[in-house]
């Protein structure tokens, strides 16, 4: 057993640095401080204890930094994925809005041509509308009505047949084509002259 402050200090120092047995070294440093508080070695022991504790604090901070870096990396990755998702959503929304605006513009122009009796121009615009959205029945119905009004019943029914072939789920929800396009076009009732 160590009897002098120097022997206690040397044993603690050897345990700390040579054998890396920090808890045992701390016991010797503390015994040195307790038993020989007036010795020069006591001051060195206090310094070594502070050094051990600061190393422990530094190690815990480094461990926390490592975890913080991992958390930061995961957070950054998630943020990038969310940003990419939002960007894709924004792009998709813009595409749909542009398609809707084009569809609305074509609809108004086609209706204007129908009202002015320009059926060929209206049919061309309606064909363009069909390319913008194949799931919208509006251009097919308007085309069918133009053909029906002109007495072209087969072409009118063909418009519905094309739409239902592109959208098979819609056929169950709709009336049969023969009801949608009767054999004879509607005739305007003749107005009786009033006196």
C-alpha positions as CSV (number, residue, x, y, z in Angstrom):
1,X,0.0,0.0,0.0
2,X,1.1,3.5,-0.8
3,X,2.2,5.5,2.2
4,X,3.4,8.8,0.8
5,X,1.6,11.5,-1.3
6,X,4.2,10.8,-4.1
7,X,3.4,7.1,-4.1
8,X,-0.3,7.7,-4.2
9,X,0.1,10.2,-7.1
10,X,2.4,7.9,-9.1
11,X,-0.1,5.0,-8.7
12,X,-3.0,7.1,-9.7
13,X,-1.1,8.6,-12.6
14,X,-0.1,5.1,-13.8
15,X,-3.7,3.9,-13.6
16,X,-4.9,6.9,-15.5
17,X,-2.4,7.0,-18.3
18,X,-0.8,3.6,-18.6
19,X,-3.7,1.3,-17.7
20,X,-6.6,3.6,-18.7
21,X,-8.4,2.7,-15.5
22,X,-10.0,6.0,-14.8
23,X,-12.3,5.0,-11.9
24,X,-9.4,3.5,-10.0
25,X,-7.2,6.5,-10.7
26,X,-9.9,8.8,-9.3
27,X,-10.0,6.8,-6.1
28,X,-6.2,7.3,-5.6
29,X,-6.4,11.0,-6.5
30,X,-9.3,11.5,-4.0
31,X,-7.4,9.5,-1.3
32,X,-4.4,11.7,-1.9
33,X,-6.5,14.9,-1.5
34,X,-8.2,13.5,1.6
35,X,-5.1,12.1,3.4
36,X,-2.5,14.7,2.3
37,X,-4.3,18.0,1.7
38,X,-1.1,20.1,2.4
39,X,1.1,18.2,0.0
40,X,2.3,19.5,-3.4
41,X,0.9,16.3,-5.0
42,X,-2.5,17.3,-3.7
43,X,-2.5,20.2,-6.1
44,X,-1.5,17.9,-9.0
45,X,-4.2,15.4,-8.0
46,X,-6.9,18.2,-8.1
47,X,-5.6,19.2,-11.6
48,X,-5.8,15.5,-12.8
49,X,-9.3,15.1,-11.4
50,X,-10.4,18.3,-13.2
51,X,-8.7,17.0,-16.4
52,X,-10.6,13.6,-16.1
53,X,-13.9,15.4,-15.5
54,X,-13.3,17.8,-18.4
55,X,-12.5,14.8,-20.7
56,X,-15.8,13.2,-19.6
57,X,-17.7,16.4,-20.3
58,X,-16.0,16.8,-23.7
59,X,-16.8,13.2,-24.6
60,X,-20.4,13.6,-23.7
61,X,-20.5,16.8,-25.8
62,X,-18.9,15.0,-28.7
63,X,-21.4,12.2,-28.4
64,X,-24.2,14.7,-28.4
65,X,-22.7,16.5,-31.4
66,X,-22.6,13.2,-33.2
67,X,-26.2,12.5,-32.5
68,X,-27.0,16.1,-33.4
69,X,-25.2,15.7,-36.7
70,X,-27.2,12.6,-37.4
71,X,-30.4,14.3,-36.5
72,X,-29.5,17.3,-38.6
73,X,-28.7,15.0,-41.6
74,X,-32.0,13.2,-41.2
75,X,-33.9,16.5,-40.8
76,X,-32.1,17.9,-43.9
77,X,-33.0,14.8,-45.9
78,X,-36.6,14.9,-44.8
79,X,-36.8,18.7,-45.6
80,X,-35.4,18.0,-49.1
81,X,-38.0,15.2,-49.7
82,X,-40.8,17.5,-48.5
83,X,-39.5,20.3,-50.7
84,X,-39.3,17.9,-53.7
85,X,-42.8,16.7,-53.0
86,X,-44.2,20.2,-52.7
87,X,-42.4,21.1,-55.9
88,X,-43.9,18.2,-57.8
89,X,-47.3,19.0,-56.3
90,X,-47.0,22.6,-57.4
91,X,-45.9,21.6,-60.9
92,X,-48.8,19.2,-61.2
93,X,-51.3,21.8,-59.9
94,X,-50.0,24.3,-62.4
95,X,-50.3,21.8,-65.3
96,X,-53.9,21.1,-64.2
97,X,-54.7,24.8,-63.9
98,X,-53.3,25.4,-67.4
99,X,-55.3,22.5,-68.8
100,X,-58.5,23.8,-67.2
101,X,-57.9,27.3,-68.5
102,X,-57.3,26.0,-72.0
103,X,-60.4,23.8,-71.7
104,X,-62.5,26.8,-70.6
105,X,-61.2,29.0,-73.4
106,X,-61.9,26.3,-76.0
107,X,-65.4,25.8,-74.6
108,X,-66.3,29.4,-74.8
109,X,-64.9,29.8,-78.3
110,X,-66.7,26.6,-79.5
111,X,-70.0,27.8,-78.0
112,X,-69.6,31.1,-79.7
113,X,-69.1,29.3,-83.1
114,X,-72.1,27.1,-82.4
115,X,-74.3,30.2,-81.7
116,X,-73.0,31.9,-84.9
117,X,-73.8,28.8,-86.9
118,X,-70.1,28.0,-87.6
119,X,-70.4,24.3,-87.0
120,X,-67.2,23.3,-88.7
121,X,-65.1,25.7,-86.7
122,X,-66.9,24.6,-83.5
123,X,-66.2,20.9,-84.3
124,X,-62.5,21.8,-84.8
125,X,-62.3,23.5,-81.4
126,X,-64.2,20.6,-79.8
127,X,-61.7,18.1,-81.3
128,X,-58.9,20.2,-79.7
129,X,-60.8,20.1,-76.4
130,X,-61.0,16.3,-76.6
131,X,-57.2,16.2,-76.7
132,X,-56.9,18.4,-73.6
133,X,-59.1,16.1,-71.5
134,X,-60.4,12.8,-72.6
135,X,-62.4,12.4,-69.3
136,X,-64.6,15.4,-69.9
137,X,-67.8,14.5,-71.7
138,X,-68.6,18.1,-72.7
139,X,-66.8,18.3,-76.1
140,X,-68.3,14.9,-77.0
141,X,-71.8,16.0,-76.1
142,X,-71.5,19.3,-77.9
143,X,-70.1,17.5,-81.0
144,X,-73.0,15.0,-80.8
145,X,-75.5,17.8,-80.6
146,X,-74.0,19.5,-83.7
147,X,-74.2,16.3,-85.7
148,X,-77.7,15.5,-84.4
149,X,-78.9,18.9,-85.4
150,X,-77.5,18.3,-88.9
151,X,-79.3,15.0,-89.1
152,X,-76.1,12.9,-88.8
153,X,-77.3,10.6,-86.1
154,X,-74.6,7.9,-86.7
155,X,-71.9,10.5,-86.2
156,X,-73.7,11.9,-83.1
157,X,-73.8,8.4,-81.6
158,X,-70.2,7.8,-82.5
159,X,-69.2,10.7,-80.4
160,X,-70.7,9.0,-77.3
161,X,-69.3,5.7,-78.3
162,X,-65.8,7.1,-78.5
163,X,-66.2,8.8,-75.1
164,X,-67.5,5.6,-73.4
165,X,-64.7,3.6,-75.0
166,X,-62.1,6.0,-73.4
167,X,-64.1,6.1,-70.1
168,X,-65.7,2.7,-69.6
169,X,-66.8,3.5,-66.0
170,X,-69.0,6.4,-67.3
171,X,-71.1,4.1,-69.5
172,X,-72.8,2.5,-66.5
173,X,-73.7,5.9,-65.0
174,X,-75.2,7.2,-68.3
175,X,-78.3,6.5,-70.3
176,X,-77.9,4.3,-73.4
177,X,-76.5,6.1,-76.5
178,X,-79.8,5.5,-78.3
179,X,-81.6,7.6,-75.6
180,X,-78.9,10.2,-75.6
181,X,-79.2,10.6,-79.4
182,X,-82.7,9.7,-80.6
183,X,-83.3,8.8,-84.2
184,X,-84.7,12.1,-85.3
185,X,-83.3,15.6,-84.4
186,X,-85.4,17.8,-82.3
187,X,-87.7,20.0,-84.3
188,X,-88.5,23.4,-83.1
189,X,-92.2,23.8,-82.4
190,X,-93.7,26.2,-84.9
191,X,-94.9,29.4,-83.3
192,X,-98.5,30.2,-83.9
193,X,-99.1,33.7,-85.1
194,X,-101.0,35.8,-82.8
195,X,-103.3,38.4,-84.0
